[in-house]
Every structure is written in C-alpha cells, then in structure tokens.
Amino acid sequence: MGKFTADATKMLELVGGKENISAVTHCMTRMRFVLADPSKADIKGIEALPSVKGSFTQAGQFQVIIGNDVAEFFNDFTAVSGIEGVSKDAAKQAAKSNQNPAQKFMSNLAEIFAPLIPALIVGGLILGFRSFIGEVAIFDGGTKTLSDTSQFWAGTYSFLWLIGEAVFHYLPVAICWSVVKKMGGTQILGIILGICLVSPQLLNAYSVAEAESIPVWDFGFAQVEMIGYQAQVIPAILAAFVLVYLERFFKKITPEYISMIVVPFFSLVLSVLIAHTVVGPIGWKIGDAIANVVYIGLTTNLRWIFAPIFGFLYAPLVITGLHHMTNAIDTQLSNQFGGTMLWPMIALSNIAQASAVLAMIVLQKGERERQVSIPACISGYMGVTEPALFGVNLKNGFPFICGMIGSAIAATISVGTGVMSFSVGVGGLPGFLSIQPQHMPMFFVCMAVAIVVPFVLTLIIGKKKGVH
C-alpha cells in the first residue's frame, strides 16, 4: 500500500467513481479531474480528507489541492482506480466538453499566448533595463546616462536591442507558430508565414505613417502593398487561422501520393497572399481600434471610471479565464503606444490578492490552513494567483473582496499618475522590473497600497468574524 492509498480510494468514491472521470492528471500541487458530471463530486467530503487542502473548479477542470506530495498521491490514485493518467494538454482538451462557447474561446486564446509569455516577460525586462542604462540621465548633473559614461554600458545598450527587437518586432512569427501548433497544423509553415509578415523586404509597420510612397507587388491586373506587420498581434492570429484551414482543406481534396507537394505549396502561397490582401489590413484596423478604445479609457477623464472598475474586477476575470484576453491587448498597446498602463494594474491586483492571503496567515492558527495559505501567498506575490484565489480567498469570501478593493484603489492611483510598463512582466512583486524607469517611484507607492489596504481590511474583518 502507498502512503495515500486510503485517501485515494476514498477520493475515487467521492468524485463519483471511475465512470465519472473522463480524464485525470496533476500539476505541481493539484490533482486535475475532468468529470463527466461535475455535480456528482462531493466537495465537502473531498475537502475533509486528511491529505486534501482545498478544491476549486476552473476551465472545466475540478482541481484538488494536495501540495508537494501530489505526484505520490497521483500514483496511488491511478493504482487504486485503474485509470491511466493523461497529459495536461489532453486534460485541457477533455475539459472543453464542460465549457460554454465563450469559455472555449478564452481557453484557446490562453493556449495560444501561454507559450509566448516567457518571451514577452523577458522582452519587457530587457527594454526596461535598456531604457534605464541608456535613457535616464542621472550622471554629471543629470546630463548623461550610464551608457554615456562607459563604453561597456554603451555596448550593452546596443546589444540588448537585438533581443528586444526579436521579441516584439518579430512577434508575428511566434504568434503564427503558436496558433498553427495549437490547431494541429504544420508548424514550420506557421513559422514561414510569420516571417512573410515581417520580412525586411516589406515596408516596416512603424514607417508606414511617414512613408512618402508604399512599394507594391505589381501583378499587372492588380497591385498589393508591401507592408510589414511587425509587432502586430491580430493580423498574425488571423493569418495563421487562414493557413490552418487552407491546409485542412487541401489535405481533404488532395490524393495522398501528391499531398506532400500540393498541400504545403498551395496552403502557404495562398495564406501569405490572403494575409497581405485581406486579413492583414483588417486585423490591423481591429487591433488599432481595440488599443485606441482601451487607451482612451486609460488616458482621458474616463480613466477615473475605467481604472477602479478594472482593478476591482480583474481578480473575478481570473476566475472565469477571461483575463487571458489582456495579453493580446497589452501587447497591442505596447507596440502601438510604446508601453501599457493596463499591465501595471494586473500586477497590482495579484499583489492585492496575495496580501489578503497574508492577513489570513496571521489570522488562522491551524496547521492545515497554513499548509494552503503560505504557499498560496508566496505564489501570489510571484504573480500566480490561482492558489490564493481558489485555495483561500474565495473559500472565505471576505479576503477576496478586500483584495478587490485594494486593487481598485491601487489601480486608480496607477492610472491617475500615468504609470506605464514596457510590456507584460512578472505579475507580482517583481513586476517593478518591467515598469518604465520614470514611473517606478509611483509604482512603488501603488504597490504599498496594494499590500497595506487588503491586509488591513482582511485583518479587521477577520477579527470581527472571529477567524482563528
């Protein structure tokens, strides 16, 4: 018998038996179930098991918090249930049967951007550091930057642009690859399509507005403008979808013995042509429109309404999965306006929810509660709030609201003072590394608000409620 055989056997019964499990897997701390009928799960009974520290449902998956021993628990569970575990990707696909159309759309969007987030974070950090050493004059009476005073830093400033340009200017290459990979297409064709959107042969997207004339491909009966889509998000997504569906179409109608030649040739050529004539221009307009609407909400008098509402509602968006949409908006804002005021509010919301958990750690003295709340707090301060939200704050109710209030106040101050980051970053305490240097002092003020307000509110309400 394994260490968790007894609890695993009981959990199998409490989730509705083997026949109610469509798929099961695990992550770093949680068992992840896709249940045929989620209503059959006895949540109170599951959470009463000695090895269980909490549970929640997200994106069609019933997740049970086990802790660092989850891998051992998973092995014991599969042994007693006779169910083969699946990969996390397979579990996500199975979970979509429990999602409505809006949730499925958000899940797909999240899966497209998830592989890109490390690069976007690195790019934001690099641009922040590069700006500090090359654009902030703090030497010789405020007349020289660090790069002006040292050849080493001047070389570093120049070198770092190579990486920053690769991340943001050539972002369509990564987006096309990610979409095609997600949709099960030929990944190398997605990469080539992305390159065809940002080729040096094309007029750079940043130069279109100032260009006296735009070069064209002249086919005699028609001309196509040779415009690049550097840093554009929506044109790349749309172009990749065109490629995927063209490839599927040609695979269906092409005999297998010539498909190796016909399918990639026609899929790629037609998708590049459609990208530059139809979906590229349309996607550009859509992206600009979305970015302009959000920018208006962040920079006009509407910011006093937009900021507190967004700050208050971001944590609930995380619960629904709709928060993944902000990755595309942040990227569009960064590329169009040289930075984003949206992402700092996201970082502050994460900090606020983690601070509410910190107050619960002070209030709750039980070892069982602390096994959940301490890791959740650390994770939240590092930018991953799901353990904090589902494991602590939502279960108790009032810490969640206190975090939302603190987030709203911090967001209002952040937007009201024009705090801007280069791009997305680490969405917690390390988030200041992506903030533009001139805005860092005020962002630290906002961070202090996001820490103190939820902590104090949660502490006061918790003591009145007799939490211990």
C-alpha positions in Angstrom: 0.0 0.0 0.0 1.1 3.5 -0.8 1.2 6.4 1.6 -2.1 7.9 0.2 -3.9 4.7 -0.8 -6.7 5.2 1.8 -7.3 8.8 0.8 -7.1 8.0 -2.9 -9.6 5.2 -2.5 -12.0 7.5 -0.7 -11.5 10.3 -3.3 -12.3 7.9 -6.1 -15.7 7.3 -4.4 -16.3 11.0 -3.7 -15.6 12.2 -7.2 -18.4 9.9 -8.4 -16.5 6.8 -9.2 -14.3 5.6 -12.1 -17.2 6.0 -14.6 -17.5 9.8 -13.7 -13.8 10.5 -14.6 -13.2 11.5 -18.2 -9.5 12.3 -17.6 -7.1 12.9 -14.7 -3.7 14.4 -14.4 -1.8 16.6 -12.0 0.4 19.7 -11.9 2.9 20.9 -9.2 0.4 20.9 -6.3 -3.0 19.8 -7.6 -4.9 16.8 -8.9 -6.8 17.8 -12.0 -10.0 15.9 -12.9 -12.3 16.2 -15.9 -15.6 14.9 -14.6 -18.4 13.6 -16.9 -20.9 15.1 -14.3 -19.2 17.6 -12.0 -22.4 17.7 -9.8 -21.6 14.2 -8.6 -18.5 15.3 -6.8 -18.9 15.5 -3.0 -16.8 18.6 -2.5 -17.2 18.8 1.3 -16.3 15.1 1.7 -13.2 15.6 -0.6 -12.0 18.6 1.4 -12.4 16.7 4.6 -9.8 14.1 3.5 -6.6 14.5 5.6 -4.4 14.9 2.5 -6.6 17.5 0.8 -6.0 21.2 1.4 -8.8 22.6 -0.8 -10.5 22.4 -4.1 -11.9 24.5 -6.9 -13.2 24.3 -10.5 -11.6 26.2 -13.3 -11.8 25.9 -17.1 -13.8 22.8 -16.9 -11.4 21.0 -14.5 -12.1 20.0 -10.9 -8.8 20.7 -9.2 -8.0 19.3 -5.7 -5.1 20.8 -3.8 -2.8 18.2 -2.4 0.6 20.0 -2.0 4.1 18.9 -2.8 3.2 15.2 -2.4 0.8 15.4 -5.4 2.9 13.2 -7.6 2.9 10.4 -5.0 -0.9 10.9 -4.4 -1.5 10.7 -8.2 0.4 7.4 -8.4 -1.7 5.9 -5.6 -4.9 7.2 -7.1 -4.2 5.7 -10.6 -3.2 2.4 -8.8 -6.5 2.1 -6.9 -8.7 3.5 -9.7 -7.1 1.6 -12.6 -7.3 4.9 -14.6 -4.4 5.9 -16.8 -3.3 9.5 -16.3 -3.1 11.8 -19.3 -1.0 14.8 -20.1 -2.1 18.3 -19.0 -2.8 19.2 -22.6 -5.0 16.2 -23.1 -6.9 17.0 -19.9 -7.4 20.6 -21.1 -8.9 19.2 -24.4 -11.2 16.9 -22.5 -12.2 19.7 -20.1 -13.6 21.7 -23.0 -16.6 19.5 -23.1 -17.6 21.1 -19.8 -17.1 24.7 -21.2 -19.5 27.0 -22.9 -18.5 28.7 -26.2 -17.1 31.8 -24.5 -15.0 29.7 -22.1 -13.7 27.6 -25.0 -12.8 30.7 -26.9 -10.9 32.1 -23.9 -9.2 28.7 -23.4 -8.0 28.6 -27.0 -6.7 32.2 -26.7 -4.9 31.4 -23.5 -3.3 28.3 -25.1 -2.1 30.5 -28.0 -0.4 33.1 -25.7 0.8 30.8 -22.9 3.9 29.7 -24.8 4.7 33.3 -25.7 4.5 34.8 -22.2 8.2 33.9 -21.2 9.5 35.8 -24.2 7.2 38.8 -23.6 8.3 39.0 -20.0 12.0 38.8 -21.0 11.4 41.4 -23.7 9.7 43.7 -21.2 12.5 43.3 -18.6 15.2 43.9 -21.3 13.5 47.1 -22.6 13.2 48.3 -19.0 16.9 47.7 -18.2 17.9 49.1 -21.6 15.9 52.3 -21.0 17.4 52.7 -17.6 21.1 52.5 -18.7 20.6 54.5 -22.0 17.8 57.0 -21.5 17.8 58.0 -17.8 20.2 60.9 -17.3 21.5 60.7 -13.7 25.2 61.5 -14.1 27.1 64.8 -14.4 24.3 66.9 -13.0 21.6 65.0 -14.9 23.1 65.5 -18.3 24.5 62.0 -19.0 23.1 58.4 -18.9 25.0 55.4 -17.8 25.8 54.4 -21.4 27.2 57.9 -21.9 29.8 57.4 -19.2 31.0 53.9 -20.1 31.8 52.1 -23.3 30.8 48.8 -21.6 27.3 50.1 -20.9 27.1 51.8 -24.3 27.8 48.4 -25.9 25.3 46.7 -23.6 22.7 49.2 -24.6 23.2 48.5 -28.2 23.4 44.7 -27.8 20.2 44.4 -25.8 18.2 46.0 -28.7 18.9 42.8 -30.6 16.8 40.8 -28.2 14.2 43.4 -27.7 13.7 43.7 -31.4 13.5 39.9 -31.8 10.8 39.6 -29.1 8.5 42.5 -30.2 9.2 43.4 -33.9 9.2 39.7 -34.9 6.3 38.7 -32.6 4.1 37.7 -35.5 6.5 34.8 -36.2 5.9 33.4 -32.7 2.2 34.0 -32.9 1.8 32.2 -36.2 3.8 29.3 -34.9 1.7 29.1 -31.7 -1.6 29.2 -33.5 -0.6 26.6 -36.0 0.8 24.3 -33.3 -2.4 24.8 -31.2 -4.6 23.9 -34.2 -2.6 20.9 -35.2 -1.2 22.3 -38.4 2.3 22.1 -39.9 4.4 24.2 -37.5 7.2 25.1 -39.9 4.6 26.5 -42.3 3.4 28.7 -39.5 6.9 30.0 -38.9 7.4 30.8 -42.5 4.1 32.6 -42.7 5.1 34.7 -39.7 8.4 35.6 -41.4 6.5 36.6 -44.6 4.6 39.1 -42.4 7.8 40.8 -41.1 10.3 40.3 -43.9 12.9 43.1 -44.3 11.7 43.2 -48.0 8.5 44.8 -46.7 7.9 48.4 -45.6 8.3 48.4 -41.8 5.0 48.8 -40.0 6.5 51.6 -37.9 7.4 53.6 -41.1 4.0 53.4 -42.9 2.6 56.6 -41.5 5.7 58.7 -42.5 6.3 56.9 -45.9 6.0 59.2 -49.0 5.1 56.1 -51.1 4.4 52.5 -50.3 6.1 49.8 -52.5 3.8 47.3 -54.2 3.9 43.9 -55.9 2.5 44.7 -59.4 0.7 41.8 -61.0 -0.4 43.8 -64.0 -4.1 43.5 -63.3 -3.7 44.3 -59.6 -1.2 45.7 -57.1 -0.6 44.6 -53.5 1.0 46.9 -51.0 4.3 45.6 -49.5 3.5 46.5 -45.9 5.0 44.6 -42.9 3.2 43.6 -39.8 6.0 44.0 -37.3 4.6 43.7 -33.7 1.1 43.2 -34.9 -1.0 40.7 -32.9 -4.4 40.3 -34.6 -3.2 40.2 -38.2 -0.8 37.3 -37.2 -3.6 35.4 -35.5 -6.0 35.8 -38.4 -3.3 34.9 -41.0 -2.4 31.7 -39.0 -6.0 30.6 -38.9 -6.2 31.1 -42.7 -3.2 28.8 -43.1 -4.6 26.1 -40.8 -7.9 26.0 -42.6 -6.4 26.0 -46.0 -4.1 23.2 -45.0 -7.0 21.2 -43.7 -9.0 21.9 -47.0 -6.2 20.8 -49.3 -5.5 17.7 -47.2 -9.1 16.6 -47.8 -9.2 17.1 -51.5 -5.6 16.1 -52.4 -4.6 12.4 -53.2 -2.1 11.2 -50.7 0.6 10.4 -53.2 1.0 14.1 -54.1 -0.1 15.7 -50.8 3.5 16.3 -49.7 3.9 18.7 -52.6 0.4 20.2 -53.2 -0.8 20.8 -49.6 2.1 22.9 -48.3 2.6 24.8 -51.6 -1.0 25.9 -52.0 -1.6 26.4 -48.3 1.4 28.6 -47.8 1.2 30.7 -51.0 -2.5 31.4 -50.7 -2.3 32.2 -46.9 0.6 34.7 -47.5 -1.4 36.3 -50.3 -4.6 36.5 -48.2 -2.6 37.8 -45.3 -1.3 40.7 -47.3 -4.5 41.5 -49.1 -7.4 40.7 -46.7 -6.8 39.6 -43.2 -3.7 41.6 -42.5 -5.3 45.0 -43.2 -8.5 44.0 -41.5 -6.6 42.7 -38.5 -4.5 45.9 -38.3 -7.7 48.0 -38.1 -9.2 45.8 -35.5 -6.1 45.8 -33.4 -5.8 49.6 -33.6 -9.4 50.0 -32.7 -9.2 47.8 -29.6 -6.0 49.5 -28.5 -7.4 53.0 -29.1 -10.6 52.3 -27.1 -8.5 50.9 -24.1 -6.0 53.8 -24.5 -8.9 56.3 -24.3 -10.2 54.6 -21.2 -6.7 54.9 -19.6 -5.7 58.4 -20.6 -8.9 60.6 -20.7 -11.2 61.6 -17.9 -12.7 58.1 -18.3 -9.7 56.7 -16.5 -11.3 57.6 -13.2 -14.0 55.2 -14.0 -12.1 52.7 -16.1 -9.2 52.2 -13.6 -11.2 51.4 -10.4 -13.6 49.1 -12.3 -10.8 47.2 -14.0 -8.8 47.0 -10.7 -11.8 45.7 -8.9 -12.9 43.2 -11.5 -9.6 41.8 -12.6 -9.5 39.0 -10.0 -13.0 37.8 -10.9 -11.8 37.8 -14.6 -9.0 35.4 -13.5 -11.7 33.0 -12.1 -13.5 33.0 -15.4 -10.4 32.8 -17.6 -11.3 36.0 -19.4 -8.1 37.6 -18.1 -6.1 35.9 -20.8 -7.5 38.3 -23.3 -5.5 41.1 -21.7 -2.2 39.6 -23.0 -3.2 40.5 -26.6 -4.4 44.0 -25.6 -1.2 44.7 -23.5 1.0 43.6 -26.5 -1.0 45.8 -28.9 -0.8 48.8 -26.5 2.9 48.3 -26.0 3.6 48.2 -29.7 1.3 51.0 -30.7 2.0 53.5 -27.8 5.4 52.5 -26.6 4.1 51.0 -23.3 1.0 49.9 -21.5 -0.8 51.2 -18.4 -3.0 48.1 -18.3 -0.4 45.6 -17.2 0.7 47.5 -14.0 -2.9 47.2 -12.8 -2.8 43.5 -13.3 0.4 43.2 -11.3 -1.2 45.3 -8.5 -4.3 43.1 -8.5 -2.1 40.0 -8.0 -0.3 41.7 -5.1 -3.6 42.7 -3.5 -5.0 39.2 -3.5 -1.7 37.8 -2.1 -1.8 40.5 0.6 -5.3 39.3 1.6 -3.9 35.8 2.0 -1.0 37.2 4.1 -3.6 38.6 6.5 -5.3 35.2 6.6 -2.0 33.6 7.6 -1.8 36.0 10.5 -5.5 35.2 11.5 -5.5 31.4 11.0 -3.5 29.4 13.5 -4.4 25.9 12.2 -1.6 23.9 10.6 -4.0 22.6 7.9 -5.0 26.1 6.8 -1.4 27.4 6.8 -0.3 24.5 4.5 -2.6 26.0 1.9 -2.3 29.7 2.7 1.5 30.1 3.0 2.4 28.6 -0.5 -0.6 30.4 -2.0 0.7 33.8 -0.6 4.2 33.2 -1.9 2.8 32.2 -5.3 0.5 35.2 -5.4 3.3 37.6 -4.7 5.2 36.0 -7.6 2.3 36.6 -10.0 0.4 33.3 -9.9 -2.9 33.9 -8.0 -5.0 30.9 -8.7 -3.9 29.1 -5.4 -4.6 32.3 -3.5 -8.0 32.8 -5.1 -9.3 29.3 -5.0 -7.5 27.9 -2.1 -8.0 30.8 0.4 -9.8 34.0 -0.6 -12.9 32.6 -2.4 -13.4 30.0 0.2 -13.6 32.6 2.9 -15.3 35.3 0.8 -14.3 38.5 2.6 -10.5 38.3 1.8 -11.4 38.1 -1.9 -13.5 41.3 -1.7 -10.8 43.0 0.4 -8.2 42.2 -2.3 -10.5 43.6 -4.9 -11.0 46.9 -3.0 -7.2 47.3 -2.5 -6.6 46.5 -6.2 -9.2 49.1 -7.3 -7.6 51.8 -5.1 -4.1 51.0 -6.3 -5.2 50.8 -10.0 -6.8 54.3 -9.7 -3.6 55.8 -8.4 -1.5 53.9 -11.0 -3.6 55.1 -14.0 -4.2 58.5 -12.5 -0.5 59.1 -12.3 0.3 57.6 -15.7 2.3 54.6 -14.5 3.4 52.6 -17.6 5.3 49.4 -18.2 7.2 48.5 -21.4 5.2 45.3 -21.8 3.9 42.4 -19.7 6.1 41.2 -16.9 6.1 39.1 -13.8 2.7 39.9 -12.4 3.6 40.3 -8.7 6.2 42.0 -6.5 8.9 41.6 -9.2 6.6 43.5 -11.6 8.5 46.7 -11.0 11.3 45.4 -13.2 9.1 46.0 -16.3 8.0 49.5 -15.3 9.4 52.4 -17.2 12.1 54.0 -15.0 10.4 57.4 -14.7 7.3 55.7 -13.3 9.0 53.3 -10.8 8.7 55.6 -7.8 4.9 56.0 -8.2 4.5 52.3 -8.9 6.2 51.5 -5.6 3.6 53.7 -3.9 0.9 51.8 -5.7 2.5 48.5 -4.6 2.4 49.7 -1.0 -1.3 50.5 -1.3 -2.0 47.1 -2.8 -0.2 45.4 0.1 -1.4 47.5 3.0 -5.1 48.1 2.1 -6.1 44.4 1.6 -4.0 43.3 4.5 -5.6 45.7 7.0 -9.1 45.3 5.7 -8.9 41.5 5.8 -7.3 41.6 9.3 -10.1 43.9 10.7 -13.0 41.9 9.1 -11.4 38.6 10.0 -11.1 39.6 13.7 -14.7 40.8 13.8 -15.8 37.4 12.3 -13.7 35.6 14.8 -11.4 33.9 12.3 -8.7 31.9 14.0 
